[in-house]
Amino acid sequence: MQAIHSLTASSVIKLDTKSPAAQAVGPLQTKAQGALVSPVDIDVQGLGKHFGGTPIFSDVSFRLARGEAVALVGANGTGKSTLLRSLMGLIPVTQGHVRLLGHDMQAGNAAALRAVRARIGLVSQKHNLVPRLSVLSNVVQGLLGQHPGPRHWCHSLAPETSRRAAMAALEQVGLADFALRRADRLSGGQSQRVAIARAIVGQPQILFADEPCASLDPAAGEDVMALFFDLVRQQGVTVVFTSHNIAHALDYGDRVLGLAGGGLKLDATAASLSADDLRGLYD
């Protein structure tokens, strides 16, 4: 790749709009000319999701600029993973709209939706590697969104350009020497590094990460988070990640969004928050 303070039940907590920190999460315009500073990669307006008659969240709205890293936090059951999948168009929303990279994810054009998804990467906590296939084959599969079909099911069938891209991604995560090893012979930390390589091989513009180190021991989790954000910062990728780790949310997010009580209760820059601020979301 080229590369809050106090929580209320009815309002989103934001910073003073005149503060420098608030300007980072407000309208993406300069004061003088009103020109866009950076493209908006994710635009969410009035989003809601119900499962049957059970509401998960409602009236969620926010905009994310190109290259912004956003931590999505909240207690279990508040809908973090559901929101993440709603943003990607993997599950239908009950109300509201999501635009990714300028495309309306509810527009219903299947071809356009596939084209947008090909510009998005996902890292999940379960790795989801194919155990019997090689590491290289698993990374090549990250190109299936751009090149659907059997040639990208395994590295032996893939075009040389795809194999080179997969090897370059493995080099970036420090596992080029493991390319031909079966995926079921990797440690948990190594598996997650392969999952990161698979997510970045297609040079995505947006990366979603759902609890990317929840299944790892603390040391491996720290290594994976540091590697992941080193890569995305170098390449200017927009990132949305969910986490129960308050330190990770503050250390790696430019901005923090907090779900509680069926809605978005926090939207602030990470620099303006403390660990105690975020703990209020889990009460």
C-alpha positions, 0 to 999 in steps of 0.5 A, spaced: 500 500 500 502 507 498 501 506 502 465 527 557 466 527 561 459 525 564 454 521 561 447 523 560 442 519 557 439 523 552 445 527 548 451 526 545 457 529 549 461 533 544 467 538 545 466 546 545 466 547 538 471 553 539 476 549 542 482 546 537 480 539 539 473 540 537 475 543 530 478 536 529 471 533 529 467 538 526 465 540 519 471 539 515 473 546 512 478 551 513 475 558 517 478 562 511 475 559 505 470 554 507 474 549 503 474 542 504 480 540 508 480 532 507 475 528 503 469 525 508 470 517 507 464 515 512 458 519 512 453 516 517 446 520 518 440 517 523 442 510 523 438 505 527 438 498 527 433 493 530 433 485 530 425 484 530 422 488 535 429 489 539 432 496 538 440 495 538 441 503 537 438 509 534 439 516 531 447 515 530 450 520 526 457 522 525 462 523 519 469 521 518 475 524 514 480 521 510 486 518 514 482 518 521 483 513 526 476 512 530 475 507 536 468 505 537 467 503 545 462 501 549 459 495 554 457 489 551 451 489 548 451 496 546 451 494 538 459 496 536 460 490 532 453 491 529 454 498 527 461 496 524 457 491 520 452 496 518 457 501 516 460 496 511 453 494 508 454 487 511 447 487 514 441 491 513 439 498 517 433 499 520 433 507 518 438 512 516 443 512 511 451 510 510 455 513 505 462 510 504 467 513 499 461 517 496 457 511 495 450 510 498 450 503 501 443 503 501 442 504 494 441 497 492 446 497 486 449 490 487 455 492 482 456 498 485 456 495 492 461 490 490 466 495 488 465 499 494 467 493 498 473 492 494 476 498 497 475 496 504 478 491 509 476 488 515 480 485 521 476 481 526 478 478 532 477 470 530 482 471 524 478 467 519 484 463 516 483 457 512 487 452 516 489 447 511 491 453 506 498 456 506 499 463 509 500 466 502 494 463 499 490 466 505 493 473 503 492 472 496 484 471 498 484 478 500 484 480 493 477 476 491 473 482 492 477 485 486 478 479 482 473 474 484 473 467 481 478 461 483 484 464 481 485 467 487 483 461 492 490 459 492 497 462 491 498 456 486 493 459 481 494 466 482 497 471 477 504 473 479 502 480 480 497 478 485 502 473 489 507 479 489 502 483 492 501 478 497 508 477 499 509 484 499 503 485 504 507 479 508 513 483 508 510 489 511 507 484 517 514 481 518 512 474 516 515 473 509 519 467 511 512 464 513 509 464 506 508 457 505 507 454 512 500 452 513 495 457 517 494 452 522 501 451 524 501 459 526 501 462 533 495 466 535 499 473 534 502 470 527 495 468 525 492 475 526 498 478 522 496 474 517 489 477 517 492 484 517 496 482 511 490 479 508 486 486 509 491 490 506 493 486 500 488 490 496 490 497 498 484 499 501 482 506 503 478 504 509 479 499 514 475 496 519 477 492 525 473 488 530 476 487 537 483 485 533 487 483 539 481 480 543 483 473 542 490 474 543 495 475 550 496 482 552 503 482 549 501 479 543 495 484 543 500 490 544 504 488 538 499 487 533 496 493 535 502 497 534 504 494 527 497 495 525 497 502 526 504 503 524 502 501 517 495 504 517 498 511 519 504 510 514 499 509 508 493 514 510 488 509 511 481 511 514 480 506 520 474 504 525 476 499 530 472 496 536 475 495 543 474 494 550 481 496 551 481 503 554 488 504 553 488 502 546 482 507 544 486 513 547 493 511 544 491 509 537 484 513 536 484 520 533 477 520 536 473 516 540 465 514 539 462 511 545 455 507 544 451 507 551 443 507 552 441 505 545 445 511 542 451 515 540 453 518 547 460 520 546 464 523 540 470 527 542 477 527 540 482 522 544 486 527 546 481 531 550 479 524 554 482 520 560 481 513 562 476 515 567 472 518 562 471 512 558 469 508 564 463 511 565 460 508 558 461 501 562 457 503 568 
